[in-house]
Amino acid sequence: MRPPPPLLLTMLVLAAARPGCEPAWDPEAMCVDLQLQTCSDVTYNRTAFPTLLQHRSREAVESSSEYILLSVLHHLLEGQCNPDLRLLGCAVLAPRCEGGRVRRPCRHVCGALREACQPAFDAIDMAWPYFLDCGRYFSGPEEGCYDPLEKLRGGLDIEEALPSGHPPTFIQFTHHSYAQMVRVLRRTAARCAHISKTYSIGRSFDGRDLLVIEFSSRPGQHELMEPEVKLIGNIHGNEVAGREMLIYLAQYLCSEYLLGSPRIQRLLNTTRIHLLPSMNPDGYEVAAAEGAGYNGWTSGRQNAQNLDLNRNFPDLTSEYYRLASVRGARSDHIAIPQHYWWGKVAPETKAIMKWMRTIPFVLSASLHGGDLVVSYPFDFSKHPQEEKMFSPTPDDKMFKLLARAYADVHPMMMDRSENRCGGNFLKRGSIINGADWYSFTGGMSDFNYLHSNCFEITVELGCMKFPPEEALYTIWQHNKEPLLNFMEMVHRGIKGMVMDKFGKPVKNARILVKGIRHDITTAPDGDYWRLLPPGAHIVIAQAPGYSKVIKKVIIPARMKRAGRVDFILQPLRTGPQKFLPGSRRGGLGGEPQEPDEEPLGARRQPTTGGSKPWWWSYFTSLGQHQPRWLLKY
């Protein structure tokens, strides 16, 4: 059980409050300065007493269990719904006072936040706080309510005018602050609304949206037979070139589509592309504060919890090596081990994992900085003691093709000088197996491959982690074609539908390729995509309750569009059924397992003898004033 931080213990000793009967809240009040540290960043600076919770002074609020909860909630939920919940709670504990009148927060804001954040509370067995009861302490627009979360949107909706005389297609090759990045992405999505939209996959620990811009012929929905690609930048906050490249790429795709570029129109009409320029916006703020040219090698690398996000994913590679030695055991779509959730998992990491569950990604790239090379899985050595050891996946040939699709059209990666940045990789063609470079666990690329259908490579864009602004245009010129060429690789191999004899799609059917011990599964609509190198392949489709179907496929070397290979599965005969040949590749055989459904964010540590949840230790010092209203039972 994790003990509360010392500073929190000091605060907890002072706390004493529990819900009681609330008096009527007179909207007329005497406004006083708001002096609560936990609520110091709300959008107003005046409050009133008594509050709806019967707190009659600042001291009474600060010693209440409700206030203590707000001060530790971001620790308990590990950054999820932060700072939203804290700002919402402050609107109740320190009501907004203007001109001698108190304004309540809006009920619809509370309702939307509860819907989004309830799973985070359920994951740690905590009841929804009584003072965030949307029907009790909040009001509607007709009563003059206000949005307590307006601060989170402040400045992001303000449109910045382009420099005079420049067309809408103009791209400014500059560094972008978080607010500037959001505005550019939203402006781009608005210009190309018929093929683009922005959406958030979650929040960083400090509460910044992890904003994605999507491009497809039908933005917002998966289309049958259309493969999904994601590009992620800035997983390390001080490696900023990838962040800027994806901001530029979004504008380029929009502009070229509108200008009628056949290549871009073909790409966006046949592919669903998701760009996440900044996975670590909190770390970027630390790095940007030092500025280009002054940033150290590690300042801002981690997130706000001081976690390296590319070491924070579940280590499934070790489990893969164990399963690989077991004959007949399945070594793909490996479940997340339960003990992983007992450690510190960043909200940014959870957001990526939830994103991967939601969308059937086929291809991915993570853009880094610090060298000039493309690496591919595995990143963790098959012999853990070896810091550098070639450790290929079963799809090593395909991963090399994907890496070369980027490196072979990058002018600097193909430069023959060994004295340049990345020159030590020249003899390898500027690509390398990750573990053969240096071995580490918890990486995002290994997790993609072993937990889902997605193939991810890592691209190091240059030796300067935070390049000066004048270098950004050149970096874009070097990476524009590699980015496009890589995304087009999602159309290599085969694709198709798996259906039953009535034409009904079969989801989670397995697509096996003889000689490659790594299966992929069909999406909910029965469609699949299998990246494969040129050559002859024996492909098998199977699902529980159906006979397997085997087909021979030949992929020509110059074929740049995925071949269509459909499967119609016949039901097994009635009567005693035997396991399908090859079905024991799950270790226990039979039904393919669904992806691990542990709630993202869960920290379900073992309890002994029916004791209180692990987080109860934060409140034990309150004695009889402990917030028992947080207990579900």
C-alpha positions as CSV (number, residue, x, y, z in Angstrom):
1,M,0.0,0.0,0.0
2,R,1.4,3.3,-1.0
3,P,1.7,5.9,1.9
4,P,0.5,9.4,1.3
5,P,3.2,12.0,0.7
6,P,4.4,13.8,3.9
7,L,3.0,17.2,3.0
8,L,-0.4,15.6,2.4
9,L,-0.3,13.9,5.8
10,T,0.1,17.4,7.4
11,M,-2.9,18.6,5.6
12,L,-5.0,15.5,6.4
13,V,-4.5,15.9,10.1
14,L,-6.3,19.3,9.9
15,A,-9.2,18.0,7.8
16,A,-12.7,17.4,9.3
17,A,-15.9,17.5,7.4
18,R,-18.8,15.4,6.3
19,P,-21.9,16.0,4.3
20,G,-24.9,17.4,6.2
21,C,-28.0,19.3,5.6
22,E,-27.3,22.4,3.4
23,P,-29.1,25.7,4.1
24,A,-30.7,27.6,1.3
25,W,-28.0,29.4,-0.7
26,D,-28.8,33.1,-0.9
27,P,-27.5,34.4,-4.3
28,E,-27.0,37.8,-2.6
29,A,-23.7,37.7,-0.7
30,M,-20.7,39.7,0.4
31,C,-17.8,39.0,-2.0
32,V,-14.4,38.4,-0.5
33,D,-11.0,37.6,-2.0
34,L,-10.5,34.0,-2.9
35,Q,-7.4,32.7,-1.0
36,L,-7.5,28.9,-1.4
37,Q,-4.2,27.5,-2.8
38,T,-5.8,24.5,-4.4
39,C,-8.3,26.8,-6.2
40,S,-5.8,29.6,-7.1
41,D,-6.1,29.0,-10.8
42,V,-9.8,29.3,-11.3
43,T,-11.1,32.0,-13.7
44,Y,-12.4,34.3,-10.9
45,N,-10.8,35.9,-7.8
46,R,-13.8,36.6,-5.5
47,T,-15.9,34.1,-3.5
48,A,-18.5,34.3,-0.7
49,F,-19.3,32.6,2.7
50,P,-21.1,30.6,3.8
51,T,-20.8,28.1,1.0
52,L,-23.5,25.6,0.1
53,L,-21.5,23.0,2.1
54,Q,-21.9,25.2,5.3
55,H,-18.3,26.3,5.2
56,R,-18.3,29.8,6.9
57,S,-14.7,30.8,6.4
58,R,-11.5,30.1,4.4
59,E,-10.2,28.1,7.4
60,A,-13.3,25.9,7.4
61,V,-12.9,25.1,3.7
62,E,-9.2,24.3,4.1
63,S,-9.8,21.9,7.0
64,S,-12.6,20.1,5.2
65,S,-12.3,16.6,3.8
66,E,-13.8,17.8,0.5
67,Y,-11.0,20.3,0.1
68,I,-8.4,17.7,1.0
69,L,-9.9,15.3,-1.6
70,L,-9.5,18.0,-4.3
71,S,-5.9,18.5,-3.4
72,V,-5.0,14.8,-3.8
73,L,-7.4,13.7,-6.5
74,H,-4.9,14.1,-9.3
75,H,-2.6,11.7,-7.4
76,L,-5.4,9.2,-6.7
77,L,-6.5,9.2,-10.4
78,E,-3.0,9.5,-11.7
79,G,-3.7,12.6,-13.7
80,Q,-7.0,11.5,-15.2
81,C,-9.6,14.2,-15.4
82,N,-7.1,16.7,-14.1
83,P,-7.5,19.7,-13.6
84,D,-11.2,19.4,-14.7
85,L,-12.4,17.8,-11.5
86,R,-10.5,20.1,-9.3
87,L,-11.9,23.2,-11.0
88,L,-15.4,21.7,-10.8
89,G,-15.0,21.0,-7.1
90,C,-13.6,24.5,-6.5
91,A,-16.8,26.0,-8.1
92,V,-18.7,24.4,-5.2
93,L,-16.3,24.8,-2.3
94,A,-15.4,28.4,-3.3
95,P,-18.4,29.7,-5.3
96,R,-17.9,32.5,-7.8
97,C,-19.1,35.9,-6.5
98,E,-19.6,38.9,-8.7
99,G,-21.2,42.2,-7.8
100,G,-22.6,40.9,-4.6
101,R,-24.2,37.8,-6.2
102,V,-23.1,34.2,-6.2
103,R,-23.1,32.2,-9.5
104,R,-23.5,28.5,-9.6
105,P,-21.5,26.3,-12.1
106,C,-23.5,24.8,-15.0
107,R,-25.2,21.5,-14.6
108,H,-24.4,20.3,-18.1
109,V,-20.7,20.8,-17.5
110,C,-20.9,18.7,-14.4
111,G,-22.9,16.0,-16.2
112,A,-20.5,15.7,-19.1
113,L,-17.5,15.5,-16.8
114,R,-19.2,12.8,-14.6
115,E,-19.9,10.7,-17.7
116,A,-16.2,11.0,-18.8
117,C,-14.6,10.5,-15.4
118,Q,-16.9,8.0,-13.6
119,P,-14.8,5.1,-15.0
120,A,-11.7,6.5,-13.4
121,F,-13.5,6.4,-10.0
122,D,-14.9,3.0,-10.6
123,A,-11.4,1.7,-11.4
124,I,-10.2,2.5,-7.9
125,D,-13.4,1.6,-6.2
126,M,-14.2,5.2,-5.2
127,A,-17.7,6.6,-5.1
128,W,-18.5,9.8,-6.9
129,P,-18.1,12.7,-4.4
130,Y,-21.4,13.8,-3.0
131,F,-20.6,17.5,-3.5
132,L,-20.3,17.0,-7.2
133,D,-23.9,16.0,-7.4
134,C,-24.9,17.7,-10.7
135,G,-28.6,18.0,-9.7
136,R,-27.9,19.3,-6.3
137,Y,-25.2,21.9,-6.4
138,F,-25.3,23.1,-10.0
139,S,-27.8,25.1,-12.1
140,G,-28.9,25.7,-15.7
141,P,-28.2,28.5,-18.1
142,E,-31.6,30.1,-17.4
143,E,-30.3,30.7,-13.8
144,G,-27.2,32.4,-15.0
145,C,-24.7,29.5,-14.5
146,Y,-21.1,29.7,-15.7
147,D,-18.7,27.2,-17.1
148,P,-16.0,26.5,-14.5
149,L,-13.8,24.8,-17.2
150,E,-13.7,27.8,-19.4
151,K,-10.0,28.3,-18.4
152,L,-9.1,25.1,-20.2
153,R,-10.4,26.5,-23.4
154,G,-9.1,30.0,-22.8
155,G,-7.0,31.3,-25.7
156,L,-7.4,28.2,-27.8
157,D,-10.5,29.4,-29.6
158,I,-8.9,32.8,-30.5
159,E,-8.1,32.8,-34.2
160,E,-4.7,34.0,-35.2
161,A,-4.6,35.9,-38.5
162,L,-2.1,34.8,-41.1
163,P,0.6,37.3,-42.0
164,S,-0.9,39.8,-44.5
165,G,-0.7,38.9,-48.1
166,H,-0.4,35.1,-47.5
167,P,-3.0,32.6,-48.9
168,P,-4.7,30.0,-46.6
169,T,-2.3,27.4,-47.9
170,F,0.6,29.2,-46.3
171,I,2.6,27.2,-43.8
172,Q,4.6,29.0,-41.1
173,F,7.7,27.0,-40.4
174,T,8.0,28.1,-36.8
175,H,7.8,26.5,-33.4
176,H,4.3,26.3,-32.0
177,S,3.3,26.7,-28.4
178,Y,0.5,24.4,-27.2
179,A,-2.2,27.1,-27.8
180,Q,-0.8,27.8,-31.2
181,M,-0.7,24.1,-32.1
182,V,-4.3,23.7,-31.1
183,R,-5.4,26.7,-33.1
184,V,-3.5,25.6,-36.3
185,L,-5.0,22.1,-36.1
186,R,-8.5,23.4,-35.5
187,R,-8.2,25.9,-38.3
188,T,-6.9,23.3,-40.6
189,A,-9.8,20.9,-39.8
190,A,-12.2,23.8,-40.4
191,R,-10.7,24.5,-43.8
192,C,-11.0,20.9,-44.8
193,A,-14.1,20.0,-42.8
194,H,-15.3,17.5,-45.4
195,I,-12.2,15.3,-45.0
196,S,-10.8,16.3,-41.6
197,K,-11.7,16.8,-37.9
198,T,-9.9,17.2,-34.6
199,Y,-10.6,15.1,-31.5
200,S,-8.9,14.5,-28.1
201,I,-7.8,11.0,-27.0
202,G,-7.4,12.2,-23.4
203,R,-5.5,14.7,-21.2
204,S,-1.9,15.0,-20.1
205,F,-1.1,14.9,-16.4
206,D,-1.3,18.7,-16.3
207,G,-4.6,18.7,-18.1
208,R,-3.7,19.5,-21.7
209,D,-5.7,17.8,-24.4
210,L,-3.9,15.2,-26.4
211,L,-5.3,16.6,-29.7
212,V,-5.4,14.5,-32.8
213,I,-6.3,15.7,-36.3
214,E,-7.8,13.0,-38.6
215,F,-8.0,12.9,-42.4
216,S,-10.3,10.6,-44.3
217,S,-13.1,10.6,-46.8
218,R,-15.5,10.2,-43.9
219,P,-13.9,11.8,-40.8
220,G,-15.0,10.4,-37.5
221,Q,-15.9,6.8,-38.6
222,H,-14.1,3.7,-39.7
223,E,-14.9,2.7,-43.3
224,L,-15.0,-0.9,-44.4
225,M,-11.7,-2.0,-45.9
226,E,-10.0,1.4,-45.3
227,P,-6.8,0.9,-43.3
228,E,-6.0,3.2,-40.3
229,V,-2.6,4.9,-39.8
230,K,-1.3,6.9,-36.9
231,L,1.7,9.2,-36.6
232,I,2.8,10.3,-33.1
233,G,5.2,13.0,-32.2
234,N,6.8,14.5,-29.1
235,I,6.6,11.4,-26.9
236,H,9.7,12.9,-25.3
237,G,8.8,16.5,-24.6
238,N,12.2,17.9,-25.6
239,E,12.3,16.1,-29.0
240,V,10.3,18.6,-30.9
241,A,11.0,18.2,-34.6
242,G,8.4,15.4,-34.9
243,R,5.8,17.7,-33.3
244,E,6.4,20.4,-35.8
245,M,6.6,18.0,-38.8
246,L,3.1,16.7,-38.0
247,I,1.7,20.2,-37.6
248,Y,3.1,21.0,-41.0
249,L,1.9,17.7,-42.5
250,A,-1.6,18.4,-41.4
251,Q,-1.6,21.7,-43.2
252,Y,0.1,20.2,-46.3
253,L,-2.5,17.4,-46.6
254,C,-5.4,19.8,-46.3
255,S,-3.9,22.3,-48.8
256,E,-2.8,19.7,-51.4
257,Y,-6.2,17.9,-51.3
258,L,-8.0,21.2,-51.9
259,L,-5.5,22.0,-54.7
260,G,-6.4,18.7,-56.4
261,S,-3.2,16.8,-55.9
262,P,-3.9,13.3,-57.3
263,R,-1.5,11.6,-54.9
264,I,-2.9,13.3,-51.8
265,Q,-6.5,12.8,-52.9
266,R,-5.9,9.1,-53.6
267,L,-4.2,8.7,-50.2
268,L,-6.9,10.5,-48.2
269,N,-9.7,8.8,-50.1
270,T,-8.3,5.3,-49.4
271,T,-6.7,5.7,-45.9
272,R,-7.8,7.0,-42.6
273,I,-4.9,9.0,-41.1
274,H,-4.5,10.2,-37.5
275,L,-1.8,12.7,-36.5
276,L,-1.0,13.3,-32.8
277,P,1.7,16.0,-32.9
278,S,2.3,16.1,-29.2
279,M,1.9,13.1,-26.9
280,N,3.8,14.9,-24.1
281,P,2.7,18.5,-24.2
282,D,3.7,19.0,-20.5
283,G,7.3,18.0,-21.2
284,Y,7.3,20.3,-24.2
285,E,6.5,23.2,-21.9
286,V,9.6,22.5,-19.8
287,A,11.8,22.2,-22.9
288,A,10.3,25.3,-24.6
289,A,11.0,27.4,-21.5
290,E,14.7,26.9,-22.1
291,G,14.3,27.4,-25.8
292,A,15.9,26.1,-28.9
293,G,19.6,25.9,-28.7
294,Y,19.6,26.1,-24.9
295,N,17.7,22.9,-24.1
296,G,19.7,20.2,-22.4
297,W,19.7,16.6,-23.5
298,T,17.0,15.6,-21.0
299,S,15.2,18.7,-19.8
300,G,11.5,18.1,-20.6
301,R,12.0,14.5,-21.8
302,Q,9.7,13.1,-19.2
303,N,6.0,14.0,-18.5
304,A,4.9,16.0,-15.5
305,Q,5.1,12.9,-13.3
306,N,8.8,12.6,-14.3
307,L,7.9,9.4,-16.3
308,D,9.6,8.5,-19.5
309,L,6.5,7.7,-21.6
310,N,8.5,5.4,-23.9
311,R,9.4,3.2,-21.0
312,N,5.9,3.3,-19.5
313,F,4.1,0.8,-21.6
314,P,3.6,-2.8,-20.4
315,D,6.6,-5.0,-21.0
316,L,5.0,-7.7,-23.3
317,T,8.3,-8.5,-25.0
318,S,9.6,-10.5,-22.0
319,E,6.3,-12.5,-22.1
320,Y,6.7,-13.0,-25.8
321,Y,10.1,-14.5,-25.4
322,R,8.7,-16.9,-22.8
323,L,5.8,-17.9,-25.0
324,A,8.0,-18.3,-28.1
325,S,9.8,-21.2,-26.4
326,V,6.5,-23.0,-25.7
327,R,5.4,-25.1,-28.7
328,G,1.9,-24.2,-29.9
329,A,1.5,-21.2,-27.6
330,R,0.1,-18.0,-29.2
331,S,2.5,-15.1,-28.9
332,D,0.4,-12.3,-30.4
333,H,-2.3,-10.1,-28.9
334,I,-0.7,-10.7,-25.5
335,A,-2.8,-9.5,-22.6
336,I,-1.6,-6.7,-20.3
337,P,-0.5,-8.4,-17.0
338,Q,-2.4,-7.5,-13.9
339,H,0.6,-6.3,-12.0
340,Y,1.3,-3.6,-14.6
341,W,-1.6,-1.6,-13.2
342,W,-0.1,-1.6,-9.7
343,G,2.7,0.6,-10.9
344,K,2.6,4.3,-11.9
345,V,1.0,4.5,-15.3
346,A,0.9,7.9,-17.0
347,P,-2.4,9.3,-18.2
348,E,-0.8,9.9,-21.6
349,T,0.1,6.2,-21.8
350,K,-3.4,5.1,-20.8
351,A,-4.8,7.5,-23.5
352,I,-2.7,5.8,-26.2
353,M,-3.7,2.3,-25.1
354,K,-7.4,3.3,-25.0
355,W,-7.0,4.8,-28.5
356,M,-5.5,1.6,-29.8
357,R,-8.5,-0.3,-28.5
358,T,-10.9,2.0,-30.2
359,I,-9.5,2.1,-33.7
360,P,-8.1,-0.9,-35.6
361,F,-4.7,0.6,-36.5
362,V,-2.6,-1.1,-39.1
363,L,0.5,1.1,-39.3
364,S,2.2,3.6,-37.0
365,A,5.3,5.7,-36.6
366,S,6.7,7.5,-33.5
367,L,8.8,10.5,-34.3
368,H,11.8,11.2,-32.1
369,G,15.0,13.3,-32.1
370,G,18.6,12.8,-31.1
371,D,20.0,10.9,-34.1
372,L,19.2,10.2,-37.7
373,V,18.0,6.6,-38.2
374,V,14.8,4.5,-38.4
375,S,14.5,1.7,-35.9
376,Y,12.1,-1.2,-35.8
377,P,11.0,-3.8,-33.2
378,F,11.9,-5.5,-31.1
379,D,13.4,-2.8,-28.8
380,F,14.1,-5.3,-26.0
381,S,16.8,-7.8,-26.3
382,K,15.9,-11.5,-26.4
383,H,18.7,-11.9,-23.8
384,P,18.0,-9.2,-21.2
385,Q,21.6,-9.0,-20.1
386,E,22.7,-8.0,-23.6
387,E,22.5,-4.3,-24.1
388,K,22.9,-4.7,-27.9
389,M,21.6,-7.8,-29.6
390,F,19.7,-8.3,-32.9
391,S,16.2,-9.3,-31.7
392,P,13.9,-9.6,-34.7
393,T,10.1,-10.0,-34.7
394,P,8.4,-12.8,-36.7
395,D,7.7,-10.0,-39.2
396,D,11.3,-8.8,-39.5
397,K,11.2,-8.7,-43.4
398,M,8.1,-6.5,-43.3
399,F,9.5,-4.2,-40.7
400,K,12.7,-3.7,-42.7
401,L,10.6,-2.8,-45.7
402,L,8.7,-0.3,-43.7
403,A,11.9,1.2,-42.3
404,R,13.5,1.4,-45.7
405,A,10.3,3.1,-47.1
406,Y,11.2,6.0,-44.9
407,A,15.0,6.0,-45.0
408,D,15.5,5.3,-48.7
409,V,13.7,8.6,-49.7
410,H,15.3,10.7,-47.0
411,P,18.1,12.7,-48.5
412,M,20.2,13.0,-45.4
413,M,19.8,9.3,-44.4
414,M,21.1,8.4,-47.8
415,D,24.0,10.9,-47.7
416,R,27.2,8.8,-48.0
417,S,29.2,10.9,-45.5
418,E,30.0,9.0,-42.3
419,N,30.8,12.3,-40.6
420,R,27.2,13.5,-40.7
421,C,24.6,13.1,-38.1
422,G,23.6,9.4,-38.1
423,G,26.7,8.5,-40.2
424,N,27.4,5.5,-37.9
425,F,24.3,3.9,-39.4
426,L,25.3,4.4,-43.0
427,K,26.5,0.9,-43.6
428,R,23.1,-0.4,-42.3
429,G,21.2,1.7,-44.7
430,S,20.2,4.1,-41.9
431,I,17.9,1.5,-40.4
432,I,18.5,-0.7,-37.4
433,N,16.7,-3.3,-35.2
434,G,16.0,-1.4,-32.0
435,A,17.5,-3.9,-29.6
436,D,20.6,-4.1,-31.8
437,W,21.0,-0.4,-31.2
438,Y,20.3,-0.4,-27.5
439,S,17.9,-2.5,-25.5
440,F,15.1,-1.2,-23.3
441,T,11.7,-2.3,-21.9
442,G,8.3,-0.6,-21.8
443,G,8.5,0.9,-25.3
444,M,5.5,1.9,-27.4
445,S,6.5,0.1,-30.6
446,D,6.9,-3.3,-29.0
447,F,3.6,-2.9,-27.2
448,N,1.8,-2.0,-30.5
449,Y,3.1,-5.2,-32.2
450,L,2.5,-7.6,-29.3
451,H,-0.9,-6.3,-28.1
452,S,-2.6,-5.3,-31.3
453,N,-2.5,-5.6,-35.1
454,C,-0.4,-2.5,-35.5
455,F,3.1,-2.3,-36.9
456,E,5.1,0.7,-35.5
457,I,8.5,2.0,-36.3
458,T,10.6,4.7,-34.6
459,V,12.0,7.5,-36.6
460,E,14.9,9.6,-35.3
461,L,14.7,12.9,-37.2
462,G,18.1,14.5,-36.4
463,C,20.8,15.0,-33.9
464,M,19.3,18.3,-32.6
465,K,16.4,17.5,-30.2
466,F,15.2,21.1,-30.2
467,P,16.4,22.5,-33.5
468,P,16.5,26.3,-34.0
469,E,13.6,27.8,-35.9
470,E,15.6,28.5,-39.0
471,A,16.3,24.7,-39.4
472,L,12.6,23.7,-39.4
473,Y,11.9,24.3,-43.1
474,T,14.9,22.2,-44.2
475,I,13.9,19.4,-41.8
476,W,10.4,19.5,-43.4
477,Q,11.8,19.3,-46.9
478,H,13.8,16.2,-45.8
479,N,10.9,14.4,-44.2
480,K,7.8,15.3,-46.3
481,E,8.4,12.6,-48.9
482,P,9.4,10.0,-46.4
483,L,6.3,10.6,-44.3
484,L,4.0,10.3,-47.4
485,N,5.9,7.2,-48.7
486,F,5.6,5.5,-45.3
487,M,1.9,6.1,-45.0
488,E,1.4,4.7,-48.4
489,M,3.0,1.4,-47.2
490,V,-0.2,0.6,-45.3
491,H,-1.5,-0.6,-48.7
492,R,1.1,-3.3,-49.0
493,G,0.2,-7.0,-48.4
494,I,-3.4,-8.2,-48.4
495,K,-6.8,-7.1,-47.1
496,G,-10.3,-8.6,-47.1
497,M,-13.4,-9.7,-45.4
498,V,-14.1,-12.7,-43.2
499,M,-17.7,-13.7,-43.3
500,D,-19.9,-16.7,-42.5
501,K,-22.0,-18.5,-45.2
502,F,-24.8,-15.9,-44.8
503,G,-22.5,-13.0,-45.5
504,K,-22.4,-11.9,-41.8
505,P,-19.0,-10.5,-40.7
506,V,-17.0,-12.6,-38.3
507,K,-15.2,-10.3,-35.9
508,N,-12.0,-11.4,-34.1
509,A,-11.4,-14.1,-36.6
510,R,-7.7,-14.9,-36.9
511,I,-5.6,-14.5,-40.0
512,L,-2.5,-16.7,-39.9
513,V,0.4,-16.7,-42.4
514,K,2.4,-19.9,-42.5
515,G,6.0,-19.4,-41.5
516,I,5.2,-16.1,-39.6
517,R,4.3,-16.8,-36.0
518,H,2.2,-13.7,-35.5
519,D,-1.6,-13.6,-36.3
520,I,-3.8,-10.6,-36.8
521,T,-7.5,-10.4,-36.1
522,T,-10.5,-9.0,-37.9
523,A,-12.1,-5.8,-36.9
524,P,-15.7,-5.6,-35.6
525,D,-17.0,-5.3,-39.2
526,G,-15.1,-8.5,-40.3
527,D,-12.5,-6.6,-42.3
528,Y,-8.7,-7.1,-41.9
529,W,-5.4,-5.9,-43.2
530,R,-2.2,-8.0,-43.2
531,L,1.1,-6.3,-44.0
532,L,3.2,-8.7,-46.0
533,P,6.4,-8.6,-48.1
534,P,6.3,-9.7,-51.7
535,G,6.3,-13.4,-52.4
536,A,4.2,-16.5,-52.0
537,H,2.3,-16.9,-48.8
538,I,-0.1,-19.5,-47.3
539,V,-2.9,-17.6,-45.5
540,I,-5.3,-19.2,-43.1
541,A,-8.5,-17.8,-41.7
542,Q,-10.1,-19.4,-38.7
543,A,-12.6,-18.6,-35.9
544,P,-14.2,-20.7,-33.1
545,G,-17.1,-22.7,-34.4
546,Y,-16.0,-22.6,-38.0
547,S,-13.8,-24.7,-40.3
548,K,-10.6,-23.0,-41.2
549,V,-10.0,-21.8,-44.8
550,I,-6.6,-21.9,-46.5
551,K,-5.5,-19.9,-49.5
552,K,-2.3,-19.4,-51.4
553,V,-1.5,-15.8,-52.1
554,I,1.3,-14.4,-54.4
555,I,2.2,-10.8,-53.9
556,P,4.2,-9.3,-56.8
557,A,7.3,-7.2,-55.9
558,R,6.0,-4.1,-57.6
559,M,2.4,-4.3,-56.3
560,K,1.6,-1.2,-54.4
561,R,-2.0,-1.9,-53.5
562,A,-3.1,-4.5,-51.1
563,G,-4.5,-7.6,-52.8
564,R,-8.1,-8.5,-51.9
565,V,-8.4,-11.9,-50.2
566,D,-11.8,-12.7,-48.7
567,F,-12.7,-15.7,-46.6
568,I,-16.1,-17.4,-46.2
569,L,-16.1,-19.7,-43.1
570,Q,-18.4,-22.7,-42.9
571,P,-19.8,-23.8,-39.5
572,L,-18.4,-26.9,-38.0
573,R,-20.6,-30.0,-38.0
574,T,-22.9,-30.5,-35.0
575,G,-21.8,-33.0,-32.3
576,P,-18.7,-33.3,-30.2
577,Q,-16.2,-30.7,-31.4
578,K,-12.5,-30.9,-31.4
579,F,-10.2,-27.9,-31.2
580,L,-9.3,-26.4,-34.6
581,P,-5.8,-27.3,-35.7
582,G,-3.6,-24.5,-34.5
583,S,-6.1,-23.1,-32.0
584,R,-3.8,-24.1,-29.2
585,R,-1.7,-21.1,-30.1
586,G,-3.4,-19.2,-27.3
587,G,-1.6,-21.3,-24.7
588,L,-4.9,-22.6,-23.3
589,G,-6.4,-23.2,-26.8
590,G,-9.9,-22.4,-28.1
591,E,-11.5,-19.0,-28.1
592,P,-9.3,-16.1,-29.1
593,Q,-9.1,-13.8,-26.1
594,E,-10.6,-10.3,-26.3
595,P,-8.0,-7.5,-25.5
596,D,-7.4,-7.2,-21.9
597,E,-10.3,-5.2,-20.4
598,E,-8.8,-3.9,-17.2
599,P,-10.1,-0.4,-16.9
600,L,-7.4,2.0,-18.1
601,G,-6.2,3.7,-15.0
602,A,-6.9,0.9,-12.6
603,R,-4.6,0.4,-9.7
604,R,-6.3,-2.6,-8.1
605,Q,-3.6,-3.7,-5.7
606,P,-4.4,-6.8,-3.6
607,T,-6.3,-6.2,-0.4
608,T,-6.1,-8.4,2.7
609,G,-9.0,-9.5,4.7
610,G,-11.6,-7.2,3.0
611,S,-9.7,-4.0,4.0
612,K,-10.5,-0.6,2.7
613,P,-9.3,0.4,-0.8
614,W,-5.6,1.3,-1.1
615,W,-6.3,5.1,-1.4
616,W,-8.0,5.1,2.1
617,S,-4.6,5.6,3.6
618,Y,-4.7,9.2,2.5
619,F,-7.6,9.8,4.9
620,T,-6.9,7.6,7.9
621,S,-5.6,10.6,10.0
622,L,-9.0,12.2,9.9
623,G,-10.4,9.9,12.5
624,Q,-14.1,10.2,12.9
625,H,-14.2,12.8,10.1
626,Q,-13.0,10.4,7.4
627,P,-14.9,10.9,4.1
628,R,-16.8,7.6,4.3
629,W,-19.0,9.0,1.5
630,L,-16.2,8.0,-0.8
631,L,-16.6,4.3,0.0
632,K,-18.9,2.3,-2.2
633,Y,-19.6,-0.4,0.5
